[in-house]
Amino acid sequence: MIEKQIKMRPCPPTKSLLLLPAFTAFLGIILLLSGHGNIKQAWQSLSWPSVDGEILYSDVVMASGVGQYQAIVKFQYSVDSEQYIGDTIAFTQAYSRDKSSLQNLVAAYPIGSNPKVYYDPKNPSTSVLKPGLLGTKDDNFATISGGFMFLASLLGIFSILYKQTTEK
């Protein structure tokens, strides 16, 4: 019996192979941005001036439609004799499935207390109680996952492109 050996050459990767890593990179960017949507403002807030404020309302509530808890703190403050009301605890903190972590956050702001309020000198109506980056575990997970997805996808894209150029 004569056996015929067939040598198969691997097919060079096509551009369609780039679709999956490109799509994953896109999803990674979305997760990265949704995890910390206000990163630029959070970093800028580290250099903002502060004034004393007054806490008007402080509680943890179930956010409607998202199945997560939300920390709500409303405060008033004045800049150059102008009164403002703010409600931003931190630029990168919003929701969490962990009610106790938000209760700990809100406990630092009892009604009637006078915390420092950091405000944007270019727009004093923009203010925050905790300047810089602060995130719940859920925020951090989305950001870290998005970053890893994006980097892994880029690595995949470069790997495919490198193989295409070296096989020619």
RAGI-V337657 format. One record per pair of residues at least 12 apart in sequence whose C-alpha atoms are under 10 Angstrom apart, sorted by the first residue. I is the first residue (numbers start at 0). GAP is how many residues later the second one is. Records with the same first field share a line. If there is no record, write none. Layout:
I->GAP ; GAP
This chain:
9->157
10->156
11->148 ; 151 ; 152 ; 153 ; 155 ; 156
12->147 ; 148 ; 150 ; 151 ; 154
13->146 ; 147 ; 150
14->145 ; 146 ; 149
16->139 ; 140 ; 143 ; 144
17->135 ; 138 ; 139 ; 140 ; 142 ; 143
18->138
19->133 ; 136 ; 137
20->128 ; 129 ; 130 ; 131 ; 132 ; 133 ; 134 ; 135 ; 136 ; 137 ; 139
21->128 ; 131 ; 132 ; 134 ; 135
22->127 ; 130
23->122 ; 125 ; 126 ; 127 ; 128 ; 129 ; 130 ; 132
24->121 ; 122 ; 123 ; 124 ; 125 ; 126 ; 127 ; 128 ; 129 ; 130 ; 131 ; 132
25->120 ; 123 ; 124 ; 127
26->119 ; 120 ; 122 ; 123 ; 126
27->114 ; 115 ; 116 ; 117 ; 118 ; 119 ; 120 ; 121 ; 122 ; 123 ; 124 ; 125
28->114 ; 116 ; 117 ; 118 ; 119 ; 120 ; 121 ; 122
29->112 ; 113 ; 116 ; 117 ; 120
30->108 ; 110 ; 111 ; 112 ; 113 ; 114 ; 115 ; 116 ; 118 ; 119
31->107 ; 108 ; 109 ; 110 ; 111 ; 112 ; 113 ; 114 ; 115 ; 116 ; 117 ; 118
32->109 ; 110 ; 113 ; 114
33->58 ; 105 ; 108 ; 109 ; 112
34->57 ; 58 ; 59 ; 100 ; 101 ; 103 ; 104 ; 105 ; 106 ; 107 ; 108 ; 109 ; 110 ; 111
35->55 ; 56 ; 57 ; 58 ; 97 ; 98 ; 99 ; 103 ; 104 ; 106 ; 107
36->54 ; 55 ; 56 ; 102 ; 106
37->52 ; 53 ; 54 ; 55 ; 95
38->52 ; 53 ; 93 ; 94 ; 95
39->51 ; 92 ; 93
40->50 ; 51 ; 79 ; 85 ; 90 ; 91 ; 92
41->48 ; 49 ; 50 ; 86 ; 88 ; 89 ; 90 ; 91 ; 92
42->48 ; 88 ; 89 ; 90
43->76 ; 87 ; 88
44->45 ; 46 ; 73 ; 74 ; 75 ; 76 ; 81 ; 82 ; 83 ; 84 ; 85 ; 86 ; 87 ; 88
45->72 ; 73 ; 84 ; 85 ; 86 ; 87
46->71 ; 72 ; 73 ; 74 ; 84 ; 85
47->69 ; 70 ; 71 ; 72 ; 73 ; 74 ; 76 ; 79 ; 80 ; 83
48->67 ; 68 ; 69 ; 70 ; 71 ; 72 ; 75
49->27 ; 29 ; 65 ; 66 ; 67 ; 68 ; 69 ; 70 ; 71 ; 77 ; 78 ; 79
50->26 ; 27 ; 28 ; 63 ; 64 ; 65 ; 66 ; 67 ; 68
51->24 ; 25 ; 26 ; 27 ; 61 ; 62 ; 63 ; 64 ; 65 ; 66
52->22 ; 23 ; 24 ; 25 ; 31 ; 32 ; 33 ; 59 ; 60 ; 61 ; 62 ; 63 ; 64 ; 65 ; 76
53->20 ; 21 ; 22 ; 23 ; 24 ; 31 ; 55 ; 56 ; 57 ; 58 ; 59 ; 60 ; 61 ; 62 ; 63
54->18 ; 19 ; 20 ; 21 ; 22 ; 30 ; 31 ; 32 ; 54 ; 55 ; 56 ; 57 ; 58 ; 59 ; 60
55->17 ; 18 ; 19 ; 20 ; 29 ; 30 ; 31 ; 53 ; 54 ; 55 ; 56 ; 57 ; 58
56->15 ; 16 ; 17 ; 18 ; 19 ; 30 ; 49 ; 52 ; 53 ; 54 ; 55
57->13 ; 14 ; 15 ; 16 ; 17 ; 29 ; 45 ; 47 ; 48 ; 49 ; 50 ; 51 ; 52 ; 53 ; 54
58->12 ; 13 ; 14 ; 15 ; 43 ; 44 ; 46 ; 47 ; 48 ; 50 ; 51 ; 52
59->12 ; 13 ; 35 ; 39 ; 40 ; 42 ; 43 ; 44 ; 45 ; 46 ; 47
60->34 ; 38 ; 41 ; 42
61->33 ; 34 ; 35 ; 37
62->31 ; 32 ; 33
65->29 ; 30 ; 31
66->28 ; 29 ; 30
67->26 ; 27 ; 28 ; 29 ; 30 ; 31
68->25 ; 26 ; 27 ; 28 ; 29 ; 30 ; 31 ; 32 ; 33 ; 34
69->23 ; 24 ; 25 ; 26 ; 27 ; 28 ; 29 ; 32 ; 33
70->16 ; 17 ; 18 ; 22 ; 23 ; 24 ; 25 ; 28 ; 30 ; 31 ; 32 ; 33 ; 34 ; 35
71->15 ; 16 ; 17 ; 22 ; 30 ; 33 ; 34
72->13 ; 14 ; 15 ; 16 ; 32 ; 33 ; 36 ; 37 ; 38 ; 56
73->12 ; 13 ; 14 ; 15 ; 35 ; 37
74->12 ; 13 ; 14 ; 34 ; 36 ; 37 ; 38 ; 39 ; 40 ; 42 ; 52 ; 53 ; 54
75->38 ; 41 ; 51
76->37 ; 38 ; 39 ; 40 ; 41 ; 42 ; 47 ; 48 ; 50
77->39 ; 41 ; 46 ; 47
78->40 ; 42 ; 45 ; 46
79->44
81->42 ; 43
82->41 ; 42
83->40 ; 41 ; 42 ; 43
84->40 ; 41 ; 42
85->31 ; 33 ; 39 ; 40 ; 41 ; 42 ; 43
86->39 ; 40 ; 41 ; 42
87->29 ; 38 ; 39 ; 40 ; 41 ; 42 ; 43
88->16 ; 17 ; 20 ; 28 ; 38 ; 39 ; 40 ; 41 ; 42 ; 45
89->37 ; 38 ; 39 ; 40 ; 41 ; 42 ; 43 ; 44 ; 45
90->36 ; 37 ; 38 ; 39 ; 40 ; 41 ; 42 ; 43 ; 44
91->38 ; 39 ; 40 ; 41 ; 42 ; 43 ; 44 ; 47 ; 48
92->37 ; 40 ; 41 ; 42 ; 43 ; 44 ; 45 ; 46 ; 47
93->40 ; 41 ; 42 ; 44 ; 45
94->40 ; 41 ; 42 ; 43 ; 44
95->39 ; 40 ; 41 ; 42 ; 43
96->39 ; 40 ; 41
97->38 ; 39 ; 40
100->35 ; 36
101->34
108->20
114->14 ; 15
115->12 ; 13 ; 14
116->12 ; 13 ; 14
117->12 ; 13
118->12
